[in-house]
Amino acid sequence: MEMTIEDDYTEFRDAVAAICTDFPGKYWRDLEDQPSDGSYPTDFVDALTQSGFLAALIPESYGGSGLPIRAGAVILEAIHESGCSAAACHAQMYTMGTILRHGSDEQKQKYLPQIAKGSLRLQAFGVTEPNTGSDTTQLKTKAERDGNGYVINGQKVWTSRAAHSDLMLLLARTTPPEECEKRTDGLSCFLIDLREVTGNGCQIKPLDAMINHNTTEVFFDNMHIPGDALIGQEGKGFRYILDGMNAERVLIAGESLGDGKFFIDKGVSYANERVVFDRPIGQNQGIQFPLAKSWAELQGADIMARKAAALFDSGKPCGAEANMAKYQAAKAAWEAAEACLMTHGGFGFAREYDVERKWREARLYRTAPVSENMILAYIGQNILGMPRSY
């Protein structure tokens, strides 16, 4: 296991920052003013795709760069530090891992090269349901055998980017829970071609939210899919999804670290420039200390994120570290957001400063893709050895 504490992948940081200069705050603000069907940052995603950054984690044998997850985290961190948002495309980095680790050779050859070059978009992840939330093992969407394929009925919610994705990674129940030995059994993972099923058993509806994540709810009504849409073994899908969630945690931690750096930079610049009572407001401890505290906490979160990435890339267990990295980075980013907003005072609420936009974005990661309480429950049970709390 190798872990660096120096600035790494500096060439990627610089290249990503250069791309992001073409997508300033006004670009993102204007998207928020559009109706939901026109608010997706297509130009930004296309630029990242053409640069090859979205294929960073796909092996070279399938047309990608074959880089470690640490490189992916740095790419996402740089995007967010620049004031942009990777939420429109970050799912590709961790959903493709399910195909890579558990898909058949035919599935890998069919999909990964096209995902790498951008001719196919895998941005939709269908797991969460309205009535089950974090209790994934109780999901109600069913996939029943139908000849050589499956018929699917159910509903997913908070399925971001489904309306802008060609493929969806879907988790559905194939065996009733009463017939399973463990509650994590009987769930299967499918790769759905949304181009074929949308309007043909699948309906996607936009879901307005506090932030522009192009999120949707998806309805399945007797949706037929072929048998080769199944990834891996039937009934083992929950394990496949969990396998990808460690990658998700590490990558989201990178985004939160980037957000935190964005807020510190904005806050410090404003604190040094803004003069009140004949002195820069950064001279006041009430302004200076919250920013300094946030910076210190970001540094601690950065070390945990690096450790989690190093463990993941070495193939060692990293569930605890990945969860703690996401927890610490999201919390540190939010405190930096609060400090930056308070530093700007009333101007923090002015859209043109982009503080309030990023402030809303930063708050999401304390809730999703896994809430702080779920991470604390994981730590309490799996690390500290206390009784299961749910």
N, C-alpha and C positions, 0 to 999 in steps of 0.2 A: 504494500500500500504506500503510495506516495502522496504527500500533501504539502502544497506550497503555501507560504504565508506572504509571498511577494505578489505584486501585480502580475497576473498571468494572462496569456492570450491577448497581449496588448495590441497585436495587429488586428485581432477581431474587434476589440473595443473601439479602435480608431476607425475601422471600416464601417462598423455599425453606426457609430456616431456620425460619420459622413453621410450615410444614407438618410439618417433621421433629420439632418438639416433641411432636407427637401420636404419635410412634413412637420412644420412648426405648429405651435399651439392653435393658430387659426384653422388649420386643416381639421384638427380634432373637434374644435368648437363648432365648426360648420357642419360636421357630420352629426353632431348632437341635435342640430336644428332640423335635420331631415326626417321624413317619415321613416318608420322602421325598415321598409324595404329598400331604402336608399342610404342607410347609415353605416353600412359595412365599409371598412377602409380598404377597398379593393386595390387601389393604386399602391398603398403601403405594403400590403401582403404580396402583390406582384413583384415589387422591388426586392423584398426579402427573398422571395422564391428565386428570382433571376440571379441573385447574388450567391445562391447556394446555401445560405445560412439555415433555411428551414429543413434542409437535407443533411445537416451536420451530423446527426446521430445514426443515419442510415449507412450500413456498411458499404464500402467502395464497390464490392461485388454486385450491389444492386443500384449503383449510380450515385450513392451519397458520398460523404467525406469520411465516414467511419471514425468520427471523433468521440472522445469520452464524454460522459454526461457533464463533467465539469465545464467543458467547452460550451455545451448547450446552455448551462446556467449563466455563464459569462455573457453569452450573446443576448439572452433575455434581460440580464441585469443592465447591459449597456443600452438596450432599447428604452427601458424605463428611466434610467438615469438621464436620458436625453429628452424626457418629457413625452415620449410616445407610449403606446400601449401594445404589448404583445398578445393581449387576450384574444385577438381576432385569429391568431394562428398558432398559439403555443401548444394546443392540444395535439398537433401533428407530431410533436417531439416525443410525447409519451404514449399516445395511442398506437403509433406504429410499432412500439416495442412489443405489444401483445402479439401482433402478427409475426414479428421477428423471432420471438422466443417460443411461441406456441403454434404458429400457423404451419400448414403443410408446405412442402417445397413448391407445389403448384401455386399456392396462395402468395408466397413470397415472390416468386418469379412474375406473377401476374400483376401484383399491386405495388410492391416496393419501388421498382424502377419508375413507374408512372408517378408515384407520390414524390419521389426524389426530384424529378424534372418539373413537377407542377402541373402535369396534365390531369392528375386526379387529386382531389382535396379530401383529406381525412381529418376533419375538424370537429365532428360531432361525436359525443360520448353519451350514450343513452343508458343511464343507471338510475338516477334519482326519480322517485315517484311521489305524487302529491300526498299520499297517506302513509308512506313509510320513511321518507327522509333518510337519515343516517342508518336506519335499521335495514340495510340492504338485503339481508337474508329473508326478509318478509315481503319482498317485492311481489306484485300481483300480475305483472305482465307474463303471459304464458306463450310458450312455443310448443305446439303439438305436432307430432308426426303426421304427415299427409303425403302418402305415396313416397316418392324419393326426396321430398322436401319437408317444409314445416309451414304451419299457418300460425300467425302471431296475432294475439289480441291483448290490448292493454293501453297504458298511457305512461309517458315520461314527462318530466317537468324540469325546468332550468337546464334545458338541453341547448346550450349556447352554440351558435353558428350552424345549426341544422339546416337553415334555409340557404346557407352559403357553402355547403359541403356536398361532395359527390358520394361520400361513404359515411356510414355511421357504425361505430362499435357499439353493439347492443347486448345488454345482459338481460336474460329472460329465464323464467322457470320452465324446465322440461320434465321434472318429476315432482309430484305433489310433496309438500314437506312431511306429511304423515308417513310417507313411504321411504324417507331418508333416515339414515343412522345419525347423521350430524346435520345441524341446521344450515351449515355452509354447503351441503351437498345439493344436487338437483338443479343447480343453476348453470346455464350454458351461455357461451359467448358467441355472437354472430357478427359477421361483417356484412352489413346491409348496403346494397347499391341504391341510394336514394333517388337516383335518376330513373330507376325502373319502377319503384314502388310509390313515389309521391303522386297522389291523386289516384292511386290504384291500391287502396287499402291502407295508405299512410297519409295523414294530414298534418301539416306543420302550421302552427299559429304563433305569431309573434307575441312576446310577453314583455310589456313595458316595465322597465325597472329604473332604479335610481341612477344607474350608470349604463353607458352604451356598450353592452356586451353582446348585442344581437342574440339575446336568449329567446328560447321558444318553449312551447309545450307541444308534444308530438303524440298523436293518437293512432293506434293500430286497430283496424277493424277487418278481421279475416284477411290479413296481409300474407300473401304466399311468397315464400322465398325458397331457393333451391337448397338441396342438402349440402352442397359444397360451400355454403355460407357459414357453416359451423366451423369454429376455430378450435382445434385440439379435440379433446374428448368431451362427449356429452356429459353434463353434470359436474364438470370440473371448472366451470367458468369463473366462479367466485375467486378461486386461487389465482387464475390468470389475471383477473382485474387487480387483485391485491398486489401482484408482482409488479404491475405497472404503476401502482400508487406511490411506491417509494420514489420512483423516478419523478412522478408528478410533484411530490413534496419538495424534492431537491430543486426542481426547476422553478416552482413557485417561490421558494425562498430566494432564488436569484432575482426574480422580479421585485419582490419586496425590498431587497437590499438596494436595487436600483432606484425604487421609489424613495427610500430613505435618503439616499445620496442627493436625489433631485431636490427634496425638501430642505436639506441642510444647506445646499448650495444657494437655493433661492432665499432662504431665511437669512443666512449670513450676509449675502450681498445686500439685501434690503436693510438689514440691521446696521451695516456700515455706511450706507448711503443716506438713510433717513435721519434727518436732524430735527430734534425737538428740544426746546429749552436750551438752545445753543450747544447741543452735544449730540453725537450719533447715538441712537437708541441702543446700539450694541454695547455701549459702555455701561448700560444699566444691567445689574445682575438678574433682574426679573426677565430680561430678554436673553441675556447671554447664557445663563445657566441651563434653561430648558434645551437650548440648541446643543450645548456642550454635553449634557446628559444623554441626549438622543444619539449624538455621535459616538459616545462611549458604548452605548448599548448596541449600536449597529456594528461596531467592531467585534463585539462578543458574538453576535449572531453570524457574522461573516465567518468566524473561525469554525463554528458548529456546522455551517453550510459546507465549508470546504472539507471537513471531516466526513460528513455524510456522503458527499460526492466521491471522496477517495475510497470509502468503504464500498459504495455501489460499484465503482469502476473496477475494483479488485475482486468483485464477486462475493464479498463477505456480507453477512447479515447486517442490515443498516436500518431496520424499521424504527428503532428507537431514535437514532441520530437524524434520520430523515424527518420524522415527526417533530423532534425538538428544533431542528433547523427551521422548519416552516413556522412553528410556534414563535420562536424568538425573533425571526426576521419580520414576520407580520406585525408583531407587537412593537418592535423597534421602529418600523416604518410608520405605524400609526402615531406613535408618540412624536416622531419627527414631523408628521403632517400637522399635528396639533400645535407644535411649537412654531412651525412655519406660519400657520394661519394666524396664531396669536401675534406673532411678530409683525405681520402685515396689517393687523388691526382691521379696520373697515375695508381696506383694499384687498384683503384676503378673500372677500366675498365677491369681488369684481371679476367677472369672467375673463377679462383680458389678461389677467395675471396668471391664469392657469393653475393657481393654487387650489381653488375650490374644486376644479375638475379632478385633479390628481388626489385631493383629499378624499373625494367620494370613492375613487378607485382603490385607494389604499385601505379603506375601511372594509372592503369586501373580503380581503384575505384573512381577516380575523374570524370570518364565518365560513368561507368556502376556500378550497374544495373540501375541507374538513374543519369543523369548528374547534375553538380552543378547548372547550369542555371535553370533546371527544379525545383530543390529544392528551389532556390531563388524565382522563380515565385510562387511556392506554399506558401512560407512564405509571400511574398508581398500581395497575394490575400487573403489567408485564415487566416492569423494571423494579418497582418497589415491593412487589409480591403481596399486595393487599387484595382483599376479596373483590370480585367483579361487582361493579356498581350498577350494572344495568342488565 
